[in-house]
Amino acid sequence: MTQQRTVRVGVVGIGRGLAFIEQSTAELGIELVALCDTWAERLDEINAEHGVATYTDYDAFLEHDMDAVVLANYFHQHAPFAIRALQAGKHVMSETAACMTMAEGVALVREVERSGLVYMLAEQYPYMAFNQEMKRLYDEGAVGEFRYGEGEYIHAMSAQFLNSISPGVDHWRNWLPVTYYCSHALAPVMHITGTTPKSVTGFVVPYDEGDAEKARTVRRMDTAGMIVLTMDNGALVKLLQYDLRGGGHWVRIHGNRGLMENTRIGGHHGQDRVRVWRETWEKPDGVPEEMVYKPDFPQHNDKASKSTHFGGDFFMNLIFADAVRSGTAPYFDVYRGVTMAAVGILAYRSALSGGAPIDVPDFRDEAERAAYEDDHWSPDPAAAGPGQPAPSVLGHVRPPVAGREYAEEVWADQDELMYGGKVFGG
Ligand SMILES: NC(=O)c1ccc[n+]([C@@H]2O[C@H](COP(=O)([O-])OP(=O)(O)OC[C@H]3O[C@@H](n4cnc5c(N)ncnc54)[C@H](O)[C@@H]3O)[C@@H](O)[C@H]2O)c1
């Protein structure tokens, strides 16, 4: 790896954000220089351990001498934080999702264009070795033209774990509609095939009163979201995400000359193999109909293999640092980032309307995006009011009293909290 210069990064949020400490390395050419969180006690501990400047106030943090800001604050507050960072002259890498409303998405793309700075959506799933291998295969024509795909991100959690990472009744993990966190399922399909969603239809597995584990939480959104997309080349894609049992991340790409997918066997680590299927009458000579193998990363295999999220975090950070160094937009730029967030928003709108398809605007086109500049439709409890959606297709579900009691027990014990020092909402 050759780097022209080190990118000095500040991180907001010390939950997921702490993963970026590990990515502050000479190999990546990234140096973590500042951290910001409202959780002062924990910041002091991190400061003592890592000697990095810490801030509890975002505006003061933005004055720190650094090149870029990584946003790992609350899921539903990234766009306003990104806009302020860009206005302060910092490049931005934002955790999922880019925006919570269509209006925020429009404001964000306009600010990136005005500033001329680099914006990247922090999606690491496309850079896992099996997804990079599927991109390599796709690019060399191994399965022909993309016709149908699937992306799944299923993350079942115990009540204890969920409560520990969702401190407070109004913490986003307790109300975020199940279609919104769709980028882990969608980004690999977009990256492998180079296609973009043009139309979205959403379906929801409703809130499940019979789920005994969920009854020990204050979660009040639905169980899972299924999204059907028409891509810009006409291909269909099915996405599935959230709270079903049997966690994992899966991608399936059907081309008009073959199929490839990652495997579903052998527990959580069994998903790191690629399966390629070509029919006997059109497979290349000398290869079997079916191949199943564990691919290496195309480069930096040793270092990436040791990194979190199946190595995806290593590449995501490298790609961001290289984008800052070269001043060129990465693949998951603001347009693709906001498009993925729009898929989550519009899929929920579609699900609430009984599954009507909705067009995804082209955020590069000022005339198309301007139609959404005042669209503040949001399930955020802080934005509640006439016309705003409830967290579940069933409406405002009331979680059981026992769920609130157990959740409060977990929140009261700071040692049990994974991160996020403050209990959010009433
Ligand atoms: N890519 C991944 O695999 C992955 C994994 C986990 C989380 N995430 C994303 O990371 C983000 C953060 O999630 P999380 O899991 O860390 O939980 P979280 O949302 O509870 O943590 C957010 C952190 O930001 C801090 N924060 C919030 N507002 C702030 C403000 N105004 N000023 C300073 N600090 C503030 C909070 O105190 C908290 O520590 C979310 O967008 C989530 O989707 C991504």
The ligand as an SDF file (V2000), in Angstrom:
LIG
                    3D

 44 48  0  0  0  0  0  0  0  0999 V2000
  -21.9480   -0.8960   10.0010 N   0  0  0  0  0  0  0  0  0  0  0  0
  -22.2340   -1.6590   11.0340 C   0  0  0  0  0  0  0  0  0  0  0  0
  -22.0140   -2.8550   11.0370 O   0  0  0  0  0  0  0  0  0  0  0  0
  -22.8280   -1.0410   12.2530 C   0  0  0  0  0  0  0  0  0  0  0  0
  -22.8500   -1.7210   13.4720 C   0  0  0  0  0  0  0  0  0  0  0  0
  -23.4100   -1.0990   14.5790 C   0  0  0  0  0  0  0  0  0  0  0  0
  -23.9450    0.1740   14.4360 C   0  0  0  0  0  0  0  0  0  0  0  0
  -23.9060    0.7970   13.2360 N   0  0  0  0  0  0  0  0  0  0  0  0
  -24.4290    2.1680   13.0780 C   0  0  0  0  0  0  0  0  0  0  0  0
  -23.6690    3.0470   13.9070 O   0  0  0  0  0  0  0  0  0  0  0  0
  -24.5130    4.0880   14.4060 C   0  0  0  0  0  0  0  0  0  0  0  0
  -24.4120    4.1070   15.9260 C   0  0  0  0  0  0  0  0  0  0  0  0
  -24.9330    2.9190   16.4330 O   0  0  0  0  0  0  0  0  0  0  0  0
  -24.4260    2.2680   17.7790 P   0  0  0  0  0  0  0  0  0  0  0  0
  -24.5990    0.8200   17.6140 O   0  0  0  0  0  0  0  0  0  0  0  0
  -23.0910    2.7600   18.1250 O   0  0  0  0  0  0  0  0  0  0  0  0
  -25.5120    2.7170   18.8760 O   0  0  0  0  0  0  0  0  0  0  0  0
  -26.0880    4.1300   19.3380 P   0  0  0  0  0  0  0  0  0  0  0  0
  -26.8620    4.7230   18.2430 O   0  0  0  0  0  0  0  0  0  0  0  0
  -26.7710    3.8940   20.6030 O   0  0  0  0  0  0  0  0  0  0  0  0
  -24.7770    4.9810   19.6370 O   0  0  0  0  0  0  0  0  0  0  0  0
  -24.6640    6.3030   19.2590 C   0  0  0  0  0  0  0  0  0  0  0  0
  -23.6040    6.9940   20.0890 C   0  0  0  0  0  0  0  0  0  0  0  0
  -23.5720    8.3510   19.6600 O   0  0  0  0  0  0  0  0  0  0  0  0
  -23.6040    9.2080   20.7910 C   0  0  0  0  0  0  0  0  0  0  0  0
  -24.2850   10.4540   20.4210 N   0  0  0  0  0  0  0  0  0  0  0  0
  -25.5760   10.5980   20.0670 C   0  0  0  0  0  0  0  0  0  0  0  0
  -25.8560   11.9040   19.8570 N   0  0  0  0  0  0  0  0  0  0  0  0
  -24.7180   12.5830   20.0800 C   0  0  0  0  0  0  0  0  0  0  0  0
  -24.3890   13.9530   20.0200 C   0  0  0  0  0  0  0  0  0  0  0  0
  -25.2890   14.9050   19.7270 N   0  0  0  0  0  0  0  0  0  0  0  0
  -23.1260   14.3260   20.2990 N   0  0  0  0  0  0  0  0  0  0  0  0
  -22.2110   13.3960   20.6370 C   0  0  0  0  0  0  0  0  0  0  0  0
  -22.4770   12.0710   20.7090 N   0  0  0  0  0  0  0  0  0  0  0  0
  -23.7140   11.6660   20.4320 C   0  0  0  0  0  0  0  0  0  0  0  0
  -24.3950    8.4230   21.8480 C   0  0  0  0  0  0  0  0  0  0  0  0
  -24.1030    8.8720   23.1610 O   0  0  0  0  0  0  0  0  0  0  0  0
  -23.9240    6.9970   21.5910 C   0  0  0  0  0  0  0  0  0  0  0  0
  -22.7690    6.6750   22.3270 O   0  0  0  0  0  0  0  0  0  0  0  0
  -25.8980    3.7980   13.8670 C   0  0  0  0  0  0  0  0  0  0  0  0
  -26.1030    4.5190   12.6890 O   0  0  0  0  0  0  0  0  0  0  0  0
  -25.8590    2.3240   13.5280 C   0  0  0  0  0  0  0  0  0  0  0  0
  -26.7430    1.9820   12.4970 O   0  0  0  0  0  0  0  0  0  0  0  0
  -23.3560    0.2090   12.1470 C   0  0  0  0  0  0  0  0  0  0  0  0
  1  2  1  0
  2  3  2  0
  2  4  1  0
  4  5  1  0
  4 44  2  0
  5  6  2  0
  6  7  1  0
  7  8  2  0
  8  9  1  0
  8 44  1  0
  9 10  1  0
  9 42  1  0
 10 11  1  0
 11 12  1  0
 11 40  1  0
 12 13  1  0
 13 14  1  0
 14 15  2  0
 14 16  1  0
 14 17  1  0
 17 18  1  0
 18 19  2  0
 18 20  1  0
 18 21  1  0
 21 22  1  0
 22 23  1  0
 23 24  1  0
 23 38  1  0
 24 25  1  0
 25 26  1  0
 25 36  1  0
 26 27  1  0
 26 35  1  0
 27 28  2  0
 28 29  1  0
 29 30  1  0
 29 35  2  0
 30 31  1  0
 30 32  2  0
 32 33  1  0
 33 34  2  0
 34 35  1  0
 36 37  1  0
 36 38  1  0
 38 39  1  0
 40 41  1  0
 40 42  1  0
 42 43  1  0
M  CHG  2   8   1  16  -1
M  END
$$$$
